[in-house]
Amino acid sequence: MHFSAATATASLFTFFSLASAGAVPPYPGYKVIWADEFTGEAGAHPSYSKWNYAVNTNTNNELQAYTTSNTNIQLSGGSTVQFVPRKDPATGKWTSGRLESQATFTPSPNRTTLVEAAIRFGDLATSQKKGLWPAFWMLGDAIHHGTPWPRCGELDIMETINGAMTGYGTVHCGGDANDAPVGGPCDEPVGIPNKVDLPDYGWHTWSLSIDRTNPGGDFNGEKISWLLDGKVYATLTGADIQDEGVWATLARSPLFIILNLAVGGDWPGAPDANTKDGFGNMMEVEYVAVLEA
């Protein structure tokens, strides 16, 4: 599936404000290629025709088990989906949820692709969020066909850890000549990180723009931009990567969307005695959309 959006410039996106719950914002000139507005009854599962439940995934020494239970992933009944971490009081073990889009999206040449979601977090205090790791990201579909991580390509649109008031947008790519996840143009396993201040735990739009409108099609002039509430806070170009094949895994190849809320793992570390489960520490999503212009 090919798609695109509008060129990622601060002036273009800051004109628009967040729409009402569940509604993809009507950006003039944009065409919605794919979206989920999470309509349905409270407690229902998200669309099985759009999402796969990832239940056997753990790549960062995380503590949770992902489940298909609506105690971990459910529609709210108000056009949102909620990812809710749960802790078993008897065993101390955690469960949570992860969804992966069935569709893949290949940025089209001479267009700009926009991938966007509106997200908020539970309103418990930061001191009660240790070890939590909500994320909205994309992974190269090549990982489903034998290409190892990070050579498959990864674009993190939004990550936060431990309830800190910082959002992260990171690129993972390449690796060494033996496919080991070290070194390369993305300095693995760290990747190329970008960060932005998070004003609060309320509703915000997180967007990724892949701009392939560079005249002549030279990969060096193509760019990927990260936006919070329509404002660009980081940009990466093909010239920054300096490798057309690696750049293709990020901006010219099929990618799928992931929404998940991890517990523990290498980056945030483990929860502590103050970490709470339940809706106060959920990740809630109003919509996810892929657009082109």
N, C-alpha and C positions, 0 to 999 in steps of 0.2 A: 504494500500500500504506500503510495506516495502522497505527500502532503506538504504544506508550508503555512507560514503566517505572515506577519508584517515585520518589517525591518526593526530590529531592537534598538531604538533610540529613546533616551529618557523623555524627550518632548512628545513622542508618539504615545507612550503608554501612560504617562502621568495624567493625561486628560481624563482617563476613565476611573470611576470608583467601583468598589465591589458591589456586585448586584445582589439582589435578595437571595435567600437561601436556596441552593440547588440550581440557580440559573447561571448558565455560561454567559459572561458579559458580551453584549452585542457590539463588538469592536467593528467600526465601519471598515469595509474592505476585506474583512476576514471571512473565511469560509470554514465552518466547523467540519472536520473530517471524521472525527470520532469523539464521543463524549459519554460520560455517565454522570447523571444528576441525582442518582441514588434515591429515586422515588420508590415508594412501597410502604407496606405496613411496618409498624414498630416491631422489632425483633426478627424480621425476615432477613434472609441472606441476600447479599448483593447478587447481581445478575450472573448466573452460571454461564450465560452465553457470552459474557464479556470478560470474566475473570476466572483464573485458576487459583485455587487455594494451595499455597506452598506449605506443606506440612513436614517435609523431610529435608529441610534446609537449615544448615548451621555452618557458616563459613568464618565466623569471627570469635569462636569460643564463647558464644552466647549461652545464657542459662535457660532461656525459655524453651518450651516446646510449642510450636505453632499448631493450632487446631482448626477444625472446621466449625467449632461450636459457636452459637450466637451469643454466648457469654463473652467471647473474645472479639468477634466481628459481627456487627448487626446494623441493619438500617434503623434509624432513629424514629421513623415515621414522619419526620419533618424535612425530608429531602437532604439527608446527610447519612454518612456511614461512620460508625464509631469503632475504633480499635481500642480494646480495653484490656490492660494487663491484669492478670489474676494470680493470686498466690494461694496455694493450698495451705490452710492453717495447720493441717495435720503433718504434712511432709515438708513444707517450706518451699516446694517446687513451684515455678512460675509457668504460666501459659500466656500466649498472646496470639496475634493474627498477622498474616502476610498474604496479600493479593498480588497476582501478576497478570497483566493483560494478556488475553489470548491473541489479540491483534499485535502485529509489529508495524513499525512506522519507519519508512525510509525517506529522509529529507530529499526533496526534489531539487535538481539543478535549476538555477535561475529563480529560485524562490526562497522564502524564509519560513522556517517551521517554528511554531510556538507550541510548547507543551506547558500546561498551566494547571494548578489546583489551588483551591481556597481551603485553608487549613487553620484549625485552632487546637489548643491544648487544654487539658484539664487545669482547673484553677487552684490546685493545691500549691502550697509554698514550695519554693525551690529546694528547701532543706528536706522535703519529702519526695524528691524526684531522683535521688542518687541511683545511678545504674540504668536509667531509662534512655532509650535511643530511638525516637521516631524518625522516619525517613520517607522521602518521596524521590524516586530516582529512576534511571533507565539503564538497562544492561544490553549489550550487543547480543542479538539472537544467535550469533555464531557460537556462543557458549553451549547451545543446544545441539550443535553439530560438530563437536570435538575440539573446538578452539578453547584453550584454557584461559582462565582469568590471570592477568588483566589484558591479555592480548585481544580478547573479544571486545574490549572497550566498555567503559562505564562512565555515566554522567550523573552525578549526584546533584539533584535540584534543590533539595532541602534536607538537612540533617541537623538535629540538636542533640546534645547529650547532657544528662544530669540536671535538666531544667535551667541550664545557663542561658542568659539572655543574648545568645549568639546563634546565628544561623550559618550553616556551612554549605557551600557548593563546590564540589571537588571533581576532578577528572582523574580516572585511572586508565592507563593504556600501556601498550608495548611490553617491556620486560627485556631480559637478556637474550642472547642468541640461542640459548637452550630452553627457551620458554619459561625460565624461572621468573617468579614475580619480583624481580629486583632490578633496580636501575632503569635504563631506558629514558625516553623523552619525558615520561611522567614521574621519574624519580621514585619508582616503586620500592617498597610497598606504601610509601607515604602518599603518593599522588601529587597533583597540583591543587593545593587548597585555596579557597577564597572564603571570606567570611564577612558577615554583615551584622550590625546590632539588631536584635529583636526587641521591638518596643514593648511588647507585652505578650500574654498568652492568648489573646483574642484573635479574631479572624484576620487573616492576611493572605494575599495572593503571592504564590511562588511560581516563577516562570523561567523557562529556558528557551532561548531563541537560537536557532541554527540558521545562519544567514549564508546562503549560497548564491547571492546575487552578484558576486564579484564579476565584473566584465572580463570576458575571455575564459572564465572558468578556472583560472589559476587557483590552486588550493591555498596558496599562501595568503590570499586576500579574503578567504572565507573566515567566518568568525562565529564563535559561540558566546552568548552573553547570558548572564544570570541577573534576574530582576526580583526585587521585593516590592510589592505593591506598585508595580509598573515602573520602578526606577532601576536602571542598570547599576549594579554595584561591582561587576567584574566582567572582563572579556578575555577570551583566548582566541588567537588566530592560528591559521595553518602555519604561518611563518614562525610562530612560537614553538610549534611541535617539530618543524623542520624535517618531516618525514611524511610523504604523501600517502604511503600505505597505512601508516599508523593513524593519520588524520582521517582516512576513509573509514576506519572502524568507529570513529566518533561522529562523523558528519555526513557519511555517504552510504551507510549500511543499515540494515534493519535493526531496530531497537524495540524493546518492549518496556512497559511501565511497571514499576513496583511501588506498592504502598505497604509499609510494615512498621510495627512497633516492637523493637528488640528489647530484651532485658539482659543487662550485663554485656560481656564481650570485651575484646581487647582495648577498645577505645574508652568507653565510659567507666569500665571496671564494674565490680559487682554492686548490687544494691546494699544498703546498710539497714540497720534496725529501724531507721526513721522512714524508709521508703514504703509508700502506701500503694495498694492496688486499687482497682475500681475506676469509676468514671472521673474521679478527681485527677487521675493521671492518664486519661485517654488521649488519643489523637483522633480528632473529628475532621472529616473532609466533606465539603459542600458539593464539589464537582471536580472532575478531572476532564480536561479537554485537550484535543490536538487540533490546531487550526492552521490554515495557510492563507496566503495572500499573493 
